[in-house]
Amino acid sequence: MFFNLDAESISIVLATALLMGMAKTGVHGAGMLSVPLLAIAFGGRSSSGLMLPMLLVADVFGVWYYHRHASFKHLKILFPWAAIGVVAGSVAGNFISEEVFKVIMAVTIFGSLIVMIWMETGGKEKIPAKDRFR
């Protein structure tokens, strides 16, 4: 699949990887653009199949780099549920048409965008006061 990509598709994959890396380092909203970019280049279902390994590699590097701050207790609790979600999504993806998948992705993206804007404007992520760290 990757051996017969044109220059445009390769640049979209590289831009997506860059955006996902930015999102993992805390640039809010950078990951939102990566999903439609991959969908333009590869279609809906194929793009999610490409996105998952990118996210997994980014998470592995994040845990490796920030291992002192990682809570392996929490990771052990979350991992089985994440694995169940990946398997359930893979099975469900076999029964969903490309058009329905695109609608589900659009609703998910716009819903996430609305929640992100609400969180930013609602003051849910306030900067802590200086005295809190003393």
C-alpha positions as CSV (number, residue, x, y, z in Angstrom):
1,M,0.0,0.0,0.0
2,F,2.8,2.5,0.9
3,F,5.0,1.5,-2.1
4,N,2.7,3.0,-4.7
5,L,1.8,6.3,-3.0
6,D,2.1,9.5,-5.0
7,A,3.9,12.6,-3.6
8,E,0.6,14.2,-2.4
9,S,-0.3,11.1,-0.4
10,I,3.1,10.9,1.1
11,S,3.0,14.6,2.1
12,I,-0.4,14.1,3.7
13,V,0.9,11.1,5.7
14,L,3.9,13.1,6.9
15,A,1.7,16.2,7.7
16,T,-0.6,13.9,9.7
17,A,2.3,12.4,11.6
18,L,3.6,15.9,12.4
19,L,0.1,17.0,13.6
20,M,-0.3,13.9,15.7
21,G,3.1,14.6,17.3
22,M,2.0,18.2,18.0
23,A,-1.2,17.0,19.5
24,K,0.6,14.5,21.8
25,T,2.9,17.4,23.0
26,G,-0.1,19.4,24.1
27,V,-1.1,21.6,21.1
28,H,-4.8,21.4,21.4
29,G,-6.7,20.8,18.2
30,A,-3.8,19.7,16.1
31,G,-5.0,16.1,16.0
32,M,-8.4,17.2,14.8
33,L,-7.0,18.2,11.4
34,S,-5.2,15.0,10.9
35,V,-8.3,12.8,10.7
36,P,-9.8,14.6,7.7
37,L,-6.4,14.9,6.0
38,L,-6.0,11.1,6.1
39,A,-9.6,10.6,5.0
40,I,-9.0,12.8,1.9
41,A,-6.0,10.8,0.9
42,F,-7.1,7.2,1.8
43,G,-10.9,7.2,2.4
44,G,-12.7,6.9,5.7
45,R,-12.1,3.4,6.9
46,S,-8.6,3.1,5.5
47,S,-7.6,6.3,7.2
48,S,-8.6,5.1,10.6
49,G,-6.6,1.9,10.0
50,L,-3.6,4.1,9.3
51,M,-4.3,6.4,12.2
52,L,-4.3,3.7,14.9
53,P,-0.6,2.7,14.4
54,M,0.4,6.3,14.4
55,L,-1.4,6.9,17.7
56,L,0.1,3.7,19.2
57,V,3.6,4.7,18.2
58,A,3.1,8.2,19.6
59,D,1.8,6.8,22.9
60,V,4.7,4.4,23.2
61,F,7.2,7.2,22.6
62,G,5.3,9.4,25.1
63,V,5.3,6.8,27.8
64,W,9.0,6.0,27.1
65,Y,10.0,9.7,27.2
66,Y,7.8,10.7,30.2
67,H,8.1,7.3,32.0
68,R,8.9,9.1,35.3
69,H,5.6,10.8,35.2
70,A,3.5,7.9,33.8
71,S,1.2,6.1,36.1
72,F,1.5,2.5,35.1
73,K,-1.2,1.7,37.6
74,H,-3.6,3.7,35.4
75,L,-2.2,2.3,32.2
76,K,-2.9,-1.2,33.4
77,I,-6.5,-0.3,34.2
78,L,-7.0,1.4,30.8
79,F,-5.3,-1.1,28.6
80,P,-7.9,-3.9,28.6
81,W,-10.7,-1.4,27.8
82,A,-8.7,0.2,25.0
83,A,-8.0,-3.3,23.5
84,I,-11.7,-4.1,23.7
85,G,-12.5,-0.9,21.9
86,V,-10.0,-1.6,19.2
87,V,-11.3,-5.1,18.6
88,A,-15.0,-3.9,18.7
89,G,-14.2,-1.1,16.3
90,S,-12.5,-3.5,13.9
91,V,-15.4,-5.9,14.0
92,A,-18.0,-3.2,13.6
93,G,-16.0,-1.7,10.8
94,N,-16.6,-4.8,8.7
95,F,-20.4,-4.2,8.9
96,I,-20.5,-0.5,8.2
97,S,-20.5,1.0,4.7
98,E,-18.1,3.8,3.8
99,E,-20.9,6.4,3.7
100,V,-22.1,5.5,7.2
101,F,-18.5,5.5,8.4
102,K,-18.0,9.0,7.1
103,V,-21.1,10.2,8.8
104,I,-20.0,8.6,12.1
105,M,-16.5,10.2,11.8
106,A,-18.0,13.6,11.0
107,V,-20.4,13.5,14.0
108,T,-17.5,12.4,16.2
109,I,-15.2,15.1,15.0
110,F,-17.7,17.9,15.2
111,G,-18.9,16.7,18.6
112,S,-15.3,16.6,19.9
113,L,-14.7,20.1,18.4
114,I,-17.8,21.4,20.3
115,V,-16.6,19.9,23.6
116,M,-13.1,21.3,23.0
117,I,-14.4,24.8,22.4
118,W,-16.7,24.5,25.4
119,M,-13.9,23.4,27.6
120,E,-11.7,26.3,26.4
121,T,-14.4,29.0,26.8
122,G,-15.9,27.6,29.9
123,G,-12.8,28.1,31.9
124,K,-12.4,24.4,32.8
125,E,-8.7,24.4,32.3
126,K,-7.5,27.3,34.4
127,I,-3.9,27.9,35.2
128,P,-3.2,27.1,38.9
129,A,-2.2,29.9,41.2
130,K,1.5,30.3,42.1
131,D,1.1,29.5,45.8
132,R,-0.3,26.0,45.0
133,F,3.2,24.8,44.1
134,R,5.0,25.9,47.2
